[in-house]
Amino acid sequence: MEPRQIAAGVWVFTSRVMSTTSVVVAGGRAGAGRAALLVDPAWEPDELEAIAGWLERSGLTVVAGRATHAHYDHVLWHPRLGTAPRYATPETARRAREQRRCLVAGLGPEWPADLAPLVGDVVALEADLIPWDGPAVRVVEHNAHARGHAALWLEEAGVLVAGDMLSDVEIPIPDEEGLDGYRQGLAVLEPFVRRANFLVPGHGGVAARTGEDTPIRRLERDLAYLDGLRGNLEDPRLRGAPDWLLDQHERNRDWLT
Ligand SMILES: [Zn+2]
């Protein structure tokens, strides 16, 4: 499992499961190598191990972790990734703590027992910036898709790590906030989407400002999806979509009533 470098000091790994992304950001010196921030490492145990192996080979030491939100595929870890604090918003940390059993159960019976205690073991960080020796990483909490959900904005590289928003493979998946709350979440992200050179969704491909599938296109597509729910919606993400996503689409229509 090799990552794709999208900007200086920023790499994206993509899991074989649901194209789940993990992001590595390189910082200043740490011991014999460089410090690294690791966001949402995913997914399967051998993939987590492969990320750890790549970090070791690259001379990168994880000094901070980050979970974008309290869903089981975004709060994973592996012993070889080390014992750095894994930050999350206070609400995400609270949810992860309270829902720990569900998070582990969601990973299925095959999930290794030695990795289970690490699932959701995140700490609350009430700060706009991640405290670490590296480029500024701003926390953009928007509460759409999951309460406590926060994107990360890498100002220097112009990279928006969006969490489970703005995907090219998944339609919007609102939670308790409903359609209007989801729109508000997108509005919080919009200024960063407009400035982004690259947008990394929690699942799917990276959008680049210079490509056809730009960050702004992603935003427009999600807004068009929400606006189109009442009518005959044509969304490329629904074509040939897996059953769970089509079910989600039907549930999204339930918000209209
Ligand atoms: Zn999610």
Boltz pocket constraint, residues with backbone or C-beta under 6 A from the ligand:
constraints:
  - pocket:
      binder: B
      contacts: [[A, 69], [A, 71], [A, 145], [A, 146], [A, 164]]
      max_distance: 6.0
